[in-house]
Amino acid sequence: MSNEHQSGSPAEASMSETEKAAFEERTHTAGAFDIRNVIGGLLAVYGVILTVTGLFTESTPGVADPDDYNSNLIAGIVLLVVGVGFVVWARVRPVVVPVQEDDTAGG
């Protein structure tokens, strides 16, 4: 048995090669409908907006900031990193959705 495709399912680990092939034919990934893609995309978009805002505007004018750091820039970079992390997580470990067989189509 090869280590190329590792699955977290103990039931799938005990399957033969033909059973695994049949299982993979009846399944597909969630793709764009995976909630991690939606969350990651939104966080990344907000991160880009805050990063651009932080690069081209002053940190809160008129407020005495003892550390004098740009909060928009820092929050934008953090949101970008987290958003990209969600998208990478969804690509590396996709949600496998079983295909439901349609009983009425056969006759």
Secondary structure, DSSP 4 states (H G I P E B T S, - for coil): --SSS--S-HHHHT--HHHHHHHHHTEEE-GGG-HHHHHHHHHHHHHHHHHHHHHHS-SSTTS--SS---HHHHHHHHHHHHHHHHHHHHHHSPPEEEPPP-SSTT-
